[in-house]
Amino acid sequence: PKRPLRTGKCALLFFGLIKESFASLTLPSIQKNILSINPTCDIFLHTYNVTHSPLNERNGDKDALELNISQVYLLTLNVTIETVEEFYNIRKEVLNRTRKFHHKKWGDCCISHD
């Protein structure tokens, strides 16, 4: 069940995988540094329906990590969980257009939606 939306005129949008440190490290940091200064914002979160994260050397990952996606609900009940395939099927045109026309402005760190 989703919680009722607040009457604020802002929304905080979170996107990503919920790794093992979410409840102990990431969530307290989000609460302190973002939510506490934006108390009237609506909160939304998107994550993938996966049980293991892909290896990401850029993050310093040495192995694929086991994920507990149910922890997303510690942040908000306004959650979208999709498979990677569902995500790309729904947004394929926008992602391709973004990659084609805008990635050069972002630099090497930001050319991938993958």
Beta strands, then each sheet from edge to edge (+ up, - down):
strand 1: 11-15
strand 2: 42-48
strand 3: 79-82
sheet 1: 1+ 2+ 3+
end
